[in-house]
């Protein structure tokens, strides 16, 4: 039996589309696709609902704007509002953010699991041993490994040199890429389909087992009857919102799983009237705010060749910060260069000499998500003073690494500092910058906690097996349930958590 | 200058839905972008916004981007238009300034102490670079070998052969 991907144009009529399955999953990213892989191969009939379009590798363009327009939520313009605007990066396509991320696979640090176990009581299903068993299997199935040396690329190699010269602990990043070709296009969608994003790995496996994917179809609410989730109401929509198709009513015989991300899942829960007892749906948004820095080198770096994000140091993880190389595409990096007019063009012409690395902070701040008055998400997030002090220290350390690697200058992009800083001593001025987010340029790429997992309905939204406390047969399987941020990239753990929830659900259904 | 078949055809923005900027606002935006990326000013990257079909890019962007973003662009355009008296002490609009004065104004705004003011030039530059730097011709000139040399959809020559 083989499934199919159905899109807006698959249904020319206006009448509602009715369908049913054992389990309905909303979202095809790391959480949804992994749950689908487990459930479909357990013999269950599945429907996956995905707001974005399918990705067709042969039709991928290499420019960033085409990718933004096709596969990024809000064309990459989604921001969190606070004292400053913080871009919130998410994919919106079959495969979700896994299509446009850096393919980084990091296991959850044991200390974080300890905190989840002791403070939130999540160890029933998510034991560290169970997580490690699934991590191992994910590693095998998604070809997790480091980039082969010929495609490490100079941007990553220089960071390795800087880290080693400072005597820090660092490593090549483990990524879910099979035989990486070093195209440096992870953020545009892998042009060679070597990245094992969900669109080329677990979604096809679910399809092969008979699952149906409704793409370009946005879930509007979960249908709940007598305290039990019985399906999802959705509508086909052109990804740019120009055209609407028919209403879709899917019936779930056993369960509905929400895996639409830490932004969209709470919006769906709110729209479905869920979460009234804890009042925590959409609250406690946590992120890893990150900021990049460019270093000017005397020899070509050619940041566009090699693993997009190939090297990291977790040396300072205990201080709530992690450092990575970031192979930013020209279109994005050029906007961050300081010059305007003729200077802008001269700086772009020197793009081959730039290395780009960044720091991500395990922020203490909590934000929120709710429906915006005219549709979409209203995301609020503001870093605390302590987070900003860490960011300053992190930026200083990136500069230290860059100078250790031989940079002639660094461009910190911090208001109050010169456009170009020429020494570590000069970079110390960053400590005089006020701890105000408006002085920095950050992005938020990892999102957590908006449908918190925990022991009881008064202090959490979701039980440790992924089931929503208030609604029977309604599950959440994405990073919304994570009680805290982790200080490392969450893709691996989102997959692992979704896997374990799905295993338990499949067991439950089999027993029933 | 690159041959026309490499750069497709330069064109001013054509305009579309009024909520997504009026035609004259689109032309203002084009003029701001052309100030940020002036043609003929660099030997190594000789093309400016006027030499590539950036007008068509702006049309495409403004027609596709979320309304909230387009509203932000509109607000920034009007602020930029009216700010010369406050920033340069000159009783004129942005378009009453010559090219070097426009650039000076943008530089001043970039280091302004008010956050939203200094983000303004960055936003315009982001828009400009998103289109301009995605062109295979520009990337090749810098040394990048794009995985796919087909120009973005907005830069493809129009089917009617214009101009």
Interface residues (C-beta under 8 A of the other chain):
Chain A: X60 X61 X62 X63 X64 X65 X66 X68 X69 X74 X75 X77 X78 X83 X84 X85 X183 X185 X191 X192 X240 X300 X302 X304 X329 X330 X331 X332 X334 X335 X338 X340 X341 X342 X344 X345 X346 X348 X349 X351 X352 X374 X376 X415 X438
Chain B: X35 X36 X37 X38 X41 X42 X44 X45 X48 X57 X61 X64 X65 X66 X67 X68 X69 X103 X106 X107 X110 X111 X115 X118 X119 X121 X122 X125 X126 X128 X129 X130 X131 X133 X134 X135 X136 X138 X139 X141 X142 X143 X144 X146 X147 X148 X149 X150 X152 X153 X154
